[in-house]
């Protein structure tokens, strides 16, 4: 046999053997089941309560979209740049493969030769590394051929476009459309599609060039894409090269996700989700769509009202925090923790534990009413009083030896609430407060450290706790735990977490109604008198100022919303020797609280509350509080004073008029309106003490630096 025939036979056998080996290898190379983690990672989006307005995007910038969302001209741009035979090839390009293999074998610079299918396989399937080696290339070929047979071209294109990196931190075509053109992918023009297709060759390098105002590299790639589109589909893009203009890019978004008030919202949302089983890591990677309880209008109103009132105060060391909660469901609608999370990352509305001062007294009142005792009862108005384990507790002004409880609430009489707490027991007070949402450990610590000082506000609370706590009075005695997440959905639209609505009955409706009546007297005739909302909307609330005016509060509510405002002042701690600012291990200045000066609960906190609630309630229906029940039995802790003599002995005043609220028919519905012995004839003030200085806030000094003096 001639030698050339032997060679031909040998080559035939060799090719047949190689083909057989290839087929066997292909047969044993299934389409991988695993997916590279990064290929499917997509960031989560946090929304305001409307489920549409974004607060922030977290984690990987990718939003997976179906191929139906990607216009044909955008797909064609990528085909023109990367793989012009994509619609017809089997998933590989033989010429490209041979070129790449030859370059690798000869040691020359490794060249590409990949199709879109191969690029998809390399970037998507687990087990295909990014190394440019013959072994990896052969495996990639087999997987690509398999993908070409088992997947449709639309499936391959969709996976490819959702996987690749474009620059500006954007993974996937939807994120790229947002990053470069501030629009969704289905709104991209042919020119915009050509730009994005051209830049995937070297996205980071193109980003650096554009940042330096060097547009030549991306313009060159844009022109290449435009010319390629005319080759791919002359009928559709034949004139495109002559008419296409380099698109105008969106301004590079340098805004920090956590800048301003957004960071505080993101922080508390992440914390709630962690408690419920969605970690921060999952939030960054799994593409959740989180709808929060936050109302954008009210968040902005909180910021505006707090910051404008602080500006009027003119002291940068004075801080104010605010929280507003829908009393009917526990949803935190708005809060203010600071001007910029990146500069001060303590989420004060949720975390700033400050002494409640007299804003704690309504829980004592609720415990009294729950015990079956009435608002009509007389309690100690004379001080100081000395109770077990407690330094003497006194009052800021004289209300007489005995005071009726509604008036004691309005004027924030410390001795009244201290002795009421003694009568019902501190444990019962703590039970009510804990049920309303005040931290159990803080309550126990207050009792341990201050005994009956706890009843006038020695314990620590946050604005969110107080707004939620007063919700029991606005909501007929029912407490709903404060929460900030309404729903969580996967990017597919499937609901993965519903709103947490944990509720419990803490006090009776009658107790809630009577306590509300007493707190209405605070804003009508007491320490916060004159506080009104537009339209005469019913409101109730309580002021509070602690020792040396270090903290000042106003907590108030309508039947719909409960809002708490707290203020305090902090200054940097100084080294006593060097006078330099002391800093913590992270380099932040250590702070200490000092007096607010003349600011008390009835001042700036009440004004902030009023300004905010006027906006929050605007347009909402005017709802009335339930009528007071005046339930329970009269339970006097001190003897009711004898009635004052009349001015004219000859005038018949009846049988001790005003001596007993029950003797006057009008008192049956409004005991505070009766002209009792402490009230006298004071015109429109049923509490009968025009001499009370609303600015004094009912402050009561206790000779104990560790205890508050709980002002009104």
SVG drawing of the C-alpha trace seen along z (x, -y; Angstrom):
<svg xmlns="http://www.w3.org/2000/svg" viewBox="-80 -89 85 91">
<polyline fill="none" stroke="black" stroke-width="0.4" points="0.0,0.0 1.5,-3.4 2.7,-5.4 0.2,-8.2 -2.6,-5.7 -1.2,-4.6 -1.0,-8.2 -4.6,-8.8 -5.8,-5.7 -3.8,-6.7 -5.3,-10.2 -8.8,-8.7 -8.3,-6.4 -6.9,-9.3 -9.8,-11.6 -12.3,-8.9 -10.7,-8.1 -10.6,-11.8 -14.2,-12.2 -15.2,-9.2 -13.4,-10.5 -15.0,-13.8 -18.5,-12.3 -17.9,-10.2 -16.6,-13.2 -19.6,-15.2 -22.0,-12.4 -20.6,-12.5 -20.8,-16.3 -24.3,-17.2 -25.5,-20.7 -24.3,-21.7 -27.0,-22.0 -25.1,-24.4 -24.9,-28.1 -22.1,-30.5 -23.3,-32.4 -22.3,-35.8 -24.2,-35.2 -27.5,-35.3 -26.8,-37.7 -29.0,-40.8 -29.4,-43.6 -32.6,-44.2 -34.7,-47.3 -36.3,-49.0 -39.4,-51.0 -41.6,-53.5 -45.1,-52.2 -46.5,-52.8 -44.3,-50.0 -43.1,-52.1 -40.9,-54.9 -37.4,-53.7 -35.5,-54.4 -32.4,-52.5 -30.9,-49.7 -28.6,-47.4 -25.9,-44.9 -25.2,-43.7 -26.5,-46.0 -28.5,-43.5 -32.1,-43.1 -33.0,-40.1 -35.4,-40.7 -37.1,-38.4 -36.0,-38.5 -39.4,-40.0 -38.3,-43.2 -35.2,-43.5 -35.9,-45.2 -34.8,-43.4 -32.5,-46.2 -30.7,-45.9 -30.2,-42.2 -29.0,-42.8 -26.4,-45.2 -24.8,-42.5 -25.0,-40.0 -23.3,-42.5 -20.5,-43.0 -20.0,-39.6 -21.4,-36.8 -22.9,-37.7 -23.9,-34.1 -25.7,-33.7 -29.1,-33.1 -27.9,-30.2 -24.8,-28.7 -24.8,-25.5 -23.4,-27.4 -19.7,-27.4 -17.7,-28.8 -15.3,-26.3 -13.0,-29.0 -12.9,-30.9 -12.1,-27.8 -9.3,-26.8 -7.8,-30.3 -8.0,-30.2 -6.6,-26.7 -3.7,-27.5 -2.8,-30.6 -2.8,-28.6 -0.7,-25.7 1.9,-27.9 2.3,-30.0 1.2,-33.2 -1.1,-35.6 -4.4,-33.8 -7.1,-35.1 -10.8,-34.9 -13.1,-33.0 -16.1,-32.6 -19.7,-32.8 -22.5,-34.4 -23.4,-30.9 -19.9,-30.2 -19.7,-33.5 -23.0,-32.7 -21.8,-29.2 -18.5,-30.6 -20.2,-33.3 -23.2,-31.4 -22.6,-27.7 -20.7,-26.5 -17.5,-24.6 -16.3,-26.7 -13.6,-29.0 -12.4,-32.2 -8.9,-30.7 -7.9,-30.6 -6.6,-27.1 -7.1,-24.3 -8.8,-22.1 -11.3,-24.8 -11.8,-25.7 -12.7,-22.1 -15.1,-21.7 -16.7,-25.1 -17.1,-23.9 -18.9,-20.7 -21.2,-22.7 -21.9,-25.3 -22.9,-22.7 -25.1,-21.0 -26.7,-24.4 -27.2,-25.1 -29.2,-21.9 -31.2,-22.1 -31.9,-25.8 -33.6,-28.2 -31.8,-31.2 -34.0,-33.4 -33.1,-31.6 -29.4,-31.8 -29.6,-35.5 -31.6,-36.3 -29.1,-34.5 -26.2,-36.2 -27.6,-39.7 -28.6,-39.3 -25.1,-37.9 -22.5,-40.1 -20.8,-43.1 -21.1,-46.6 -19.2,-48.9 -20.4,-51.5 -21.0,-48.6 -23.9,-47.4 -24.4,-43.7 -26.9,-42.7 -28.7,-44.8 -31.4,-46.3 -28.9,-47.6 -26.7,-48.9 -29.7,-50.7 -30.3,-52.4 -26.7,-53.2 -25.9,-54.8 -29.2,-56.1 -31.4,-56.3 -34.1,-54.3 -35.4,-50.7 -34.1,-48.3 -37.3,-48.3 -36.9,-52.0 -33.4,-51.8 -32.9,-53.2 -30.8,-51.4 -27.9,-53.9 -28.0,-53.2 -28.0,-49.5 -25.0,-49.9 -23.1,-51.8 -23.8,-49.2 -22.8,-46.3 -19.6,-48.0 -18.4,-48.7 -18.6,-45.1 -15.2,-44.3 -13.4,-46.2 -15.9,-47.9 -13.5,-49.0 -11.0,-50.5 -13.8,-52.3 -15.1,-53.7 -11.6,-55.0 -11.3,-56.6 -14.7,-58.3 -13.9,-59.5 -10.9,-61.2 -13.1,-62.8 -11.5,-60.5 -14.4,-59.3 -12.3,-57.9 -12.3,-54.2 -16.1,-54.0 -16.8,-56.0 -14.7,-53.5 -16.6,-50.6 -19.9,-52.4 -19.0,-52.8 -18.0,-49.2 -21.3,-48.1 -23.3,-50.4 -21.4,-49.1 -22.0,-45.5 -25.7,-46.0 -25.9,-47.0 -24.2,-43.8 -26.4,-41.6 -29.7,-43.1 -29.2,-45.4 -32.9,-45.8 -33.4,-47.2 -30.1,-48.9 -28.7,-49.7 -28.7,-53.4 -28.1,-53.3 -24.3,-53.9 -25.0,-57.3 -27.8,-58.4 -26.7,-57.0 -25.4,-59.5 -23.3,-58.7 -25.9,-58.8 -25.8,-61.2 -25.0,-59.4 -26.7,-59.9 -24.6,-61.7 -22.5,-59.3 -24.5,-58.8 -22.2,-59.4 -24.9,-59.6 -24.4,-57.3 -27.2,-54.8 -27.1,-55.6 -26.7,-59.3 -29.1,-61.6 -32.2,-60.2 -32.2,-57.2 -29.5,-55.4 -31.6,-55.5 -34.5,-53.8 -32.2,-51.2 -30.6,-50.5 -33.9,-49.7 -35.3,-47.7 -32.2,-45.5 -32.4,-45.0 -36.1,-44.0 -35.5,-41.6 -32.5,-40.0 -34.8,-39.3 -37.2,-37.6 -34.7,-35.5 -33.4,-37.5 -29.8,-38.3 -28.0,-41.3 -26.0,-38.9 -29.2,-37.6 -30.5,-41.1 -27.5,-42.0 -27.7,-39.0 -31.2,-37.6 -33.0,-40.4 -35.8,-41.1 -38.3,-43.8 -39.0,-45.2 -42.0,-47.5 -41.7,-49.5 -44.2,-51.3 -42.6,-54.7 -44.6,-57.5 -42.3,-59.7 -44.3,-62.8 -44.2,-62.3 -40.5,-61.4 -39.8,-64.7 -42.2,-66.5 -40.4,-65.0 -37.0,-66.2 -38.3,-69.7 -40.1,-70.3 -37.4,-69.0 -34.6,-70.8 -36.4,-74.1 -37.2,-74.2 -33.6,-73.2 -32.4,-76.0 -34.5,-78.4 -32.9,-77.2 -29.5,-77.9 -27.4,-75.3 -25.8,-72.6 -25.3,-70.5 -29.1,-70.2 -30.7,-67.2 -34.3,-66.3 -35.8,-62.9 -39.3,-62.1 -41.3,-59.0 -44.9,-58.6 -46.8,-55.4 -50.2,-54.3 -51.8,-53.4 -54.2,-51.0 -51.5,-48.7 -48.1,-49.6 -46.7,-50.8 -43.9,-53.3 -44.9,-55.9 -42.1,-58.4 -39.2,-59.2 -36.3,-61.5 -33.0,-60.3 -30.6,-62.8 -29.6,-64.9 -27.2,-62.5 -26.7,-58.8 -23.2,-58.9 -22.2,-61.5 -24.1,-60.3 -25.1,-56.7 -26.9,-56.2 -30.5,-55.6 -31.8,-57.8 -35.5,-57.4 -35.1,-53.7 -31.9,-53.6 -31.5,-56.8 -32.6,-55.7 -33.4,-58.7 -35.3,-59.3 -39.0,-59.5 -39.6,-62.1 -43.3,-62.9 -44.1,-61.5 -44.1,-58.1 -46.9,-59.1 -49.8,-57.9 -48.7,-54.3 -49.1,-54.9 -52.5,-56.4 -53.4,-53.4 -52.4,-51.0 -54.5,-53.1 -57.5,-52.9 -57.0,-49.2 -57.0,-48.6 -60.6,-49.8 -60.0,-53.3 -61.5,-56.4 -60.3,-59.7 -62.4,-61.3 -60.2,-60.1 -58.1,-62.6 -54.4,-61.9 -51.5,-63.7 -50.8,-67.2 -48.6,-68.1 -44.9,-67.4 -42.3,-66.3 -43.3,-62.7 -40.9,-60.0 -41.5,-56.5 -39.5,-53.3 -36.1,-53.3 -36.7,-56.7 -35.4,-60.1 -38.1,-62.7 -40.3,-63.6 -41.8,-67.1 -43.7,-69.3 -42.8,-72.5 -45.9,-74.4 -48.5,-74.3 -51.7,-72.5 -52.9,-72.0 -52.9,-68.9 -55.2,-67.0 -55.6,-67.0 -58.0,-65.2 -56.3,-62.8 -57.3,-64.5 -55.9,-67.8 -52.8,-66.0 -52.3,-64.7 -52.8,-68.1 -50.4,-69.8 -48.0,-66.9 -48.1,-66.6 -45.3,-64.3 -46.5,-63.5 -49.8,-62.3 -48.2,-59.8 -45.6,-58.6 -48.3,-57.8 -50.6,-56.3 -47.7,-54.0 -47.2,-53.0 -50.9,-52.2 -51.1,-49.9 -47.6,-48.6 -44.6,-49.3 -44.9,-45.8 -48.4,-46.7 -47.1,-49.9 -44.2,-48.0 -46.7,-45.4 -48.7,-48.1 -45.6,-49.9 -44.1,-46.6 -47.4,-45.6 -47.3,-49.0 -43.9,-48.2 -41.4,-49.7 -38.3,-47.5 -38.6,-45.1 -35.0,-45.3 -35.1,-49.1 -38.2,-49.0 -36.6,-46.6 -33.4,-48.7 -35.5,-51.8 -37.2,-50.1 -33.9,-48.7 -32.1,-52.0 -34.8,-54.5 -37.7,-52.6 -40.7,-55.0 -38.7,-57.4 -39.6,-55.1 -43.2,-56.3 -42.2,-59.9 -39.9,-58.9 -36.6,-57.7 -36.7,-54.8 -35.2,-54.9 -37.4,-55.0 -36.9,-55.8 -39.2,-57.9 -40.5,-54.8 -41.3,-53.1 -43.2,-56.1 -45.1,-56.7 -46.0,-53.0 -46.7,-53.0 -49.2,-55.8 -50.9,-53.9 -52.7,-51.9 -54.6,-55.0 -55.4,-55.9 -56.4,-52.4 -58.9,-51.4 -56.3,-49.6 -54.8,-47.4 -51.1,-47.4 -49.5,-46.6 -45.7,-46.0 -43.9,-48.7 -42.6,-47.5 -41.3,-48.9 -41.7,-46.2 -45.1,-45.7 -44.0,-42.9 -41.1,-41.2 -41.2,-39.7 -38.7,-37.8 -37.8,-39.5 -40.2,-37.0 -43.0,-38.6 -43.6,-35.8 -44.3,-37.0 -41.7,-35.6 -42.6,-37.6 -45.8,-39.3 -46.3,-42.1 -45.7,-41.2 -48.8,-42.2 -48.4,-41.2 -51.0,-42.7 -52.3,-42.3 -54.8,-43.9 -53.0,-45.8 -55.8,-47.9 -59.6,-48.1 -61.3,-50.5 -62.7,-52.3 -59.2,-52.8 -58.0,-54.0 -60.9,-56.5 -60.4,-57.9 -56.7,-58.2 -57.2,-60.0 -59.7,-62.4 -57.0,-63.2 -54.4,-63.8 -56.8,-66.0 -56.7,-68.3 -52.9,-68.6 -53.3,-70.3 -56.4,-72.3 -55.6,-73.6 -52.3,-72.0 -48.6,-72.1 -49.1,-72.1 -52.2,-74.2 -52.9,-76.1 -51.6,-73.2 -54.1,-72.7 -54.2,-71.3 -56.0,-72.9 -59.7,-72.3 -60.1,-71.8 -59.0,-68.1 -59.1,-66.2 -55.6,-65.6 -54.2,-64.3 -50.7,-64.1 -48.2,-64.6 -45.1,-66.7 -42.0,-65.6 -38.8,-67.3 -36.2,-65.6 -33.6,-66.7 -31.7,-69.8 -33.7,-69.9 -31.4,-67.2 -34.3,-65.7 -37.5,-67.1 -40.5,-65.4 -43.9,-65.8 -45.8,-62.6 -49.3,-63.1 -51.8,-61.5 -55.0,-61.7 -57.3,-58.7 -55.2,-57.8 -51.5,-58.7 -49.3,-58.7 -46.2,-60.8 -43.3,-61.3 -40.7,-64.1 -37.7,-64.0 -34.9,-66.5 -31.5,-66.4 -28.1,-68.1 -24.7,-66.5 -21.2,-68.0 -17.9,-66.4 -16.1,-65.0 -12.7,-66.6 -9.6,-65.2 -9.4,-67.1 -5.7,-67.5 -5.1,-68.2 -8.6,-69.6 -8.5,-67.5 -11.7,-65.8 -11.8,-62.2 -12.6,-59.6 -13.7,-56.0 -11.8,-53.2 -13.4,-54.1 -12.2,-57.7 -15.6,-59.2 -15.9,-61.9 -17.3,-60.7 -20.3,-62.7 -21.9,-63.6 -25.4,-65.1 -25.8,-68.6 -28.8,-70.8 -31.0,-72.0 -31.2,-75.3 -34.6,-76.9 -36.0,-74.2 -38.7,-72.1 -41.3,-69.6 -43.9,-72.3 -41.6,-74.3 -39.7,-73.2 -40.8,-69.5 -44.4,-70.5 -43.9,-72.9 -42.2,-70.3 -45.0,-67.9 -47.6,-70.4 -45.9,-71.5 -45.4,-67.9 -48.9,-66.7 -50.5,-69.6 -48.8,-68.2 -49.4,-64.5 -53.1,-65.0 -53.8,-67.3 -56.6,-65.9 -57.4,-63.1 -60.9,-62.8 -61.5,-64.4 -62.2,-61.5 -63.3,-61.9 -62.0,-60.1 -64.4,-57.8 -66.3,-59.6 -64.7,-59.1 -66.3,-56.3 -65.3,-57.8 -65.2,-54.1 -64.1,-52.6 -64.7,-53.6 -63.5,-56.7 -60.4,-55.8 -59.0,-58.8 -55.5,-58.5 -55.9,-61.8 -58.9,-63.5 -60.7,-65.7 -60.3,-69.3 -63.3,-71.2 -65.0,-73.4 -63.9,-77.0 -66.3,-79.6 -68.4,-81.6 -67.6,-85.3 -71.1,-86.3 -72.4,-84.5 -75.9,-85.6 -75.8,-83.8 -77.3,-80.3 -74.7,-78.1 -76.6,-74.9 -75.3,-71.9 -71.5,-72.3 -71.5,-73.0 -68.4,-71.7 -67.4,-69.6 -68.1,-66.4 -68.0,-65.9 -70.9,-63.4 -73.2,-66.0 -73.2,-68.2 -75.0,-66.7 -72.4,-68.4 -69.7,-66.5 -71.1,-63.2 -69.8,-63.8 -66.9,-66.2 -65.6,-66.2 -62.7,-68.5 -65.3,-71.2 -66.7,-71.3 -65.8,-74.3 -64.1,-72.2 -62.2,-73.5 -58.9,-73.7 -60.5,-75.2 -62.3,-78.3 -63.8,-80.6 -61.3,-80.7 -63.5,-81.3 -62.6,-79.0 -60.0,-77.0 -61.8,-74.1 -58.6,-73.1 -58.7,-76.4 -55.0,-77.4 -54.2,-80.3 -51.0,-80.7 -49.4,-77.6 -46.5,-78.6 -46.7,-76.3 -43.0,-76.9 -42.2,-75.5 -43.3,-72.1 -44.1,-70.9 -40.5,-70.3 -39.9,-68.7 -36.5,-68.6 -35.4,-65.4 -32.3,-65.5 -30.7,-62.7 -28.4,-63.2 -29.3,-59.7 -33.0,-60.4 -35.0,-62.6 -37.1,-65.4 -40.1,-64.6 -41.6,-67.7 -44.8,-68.0"/>
</svg>
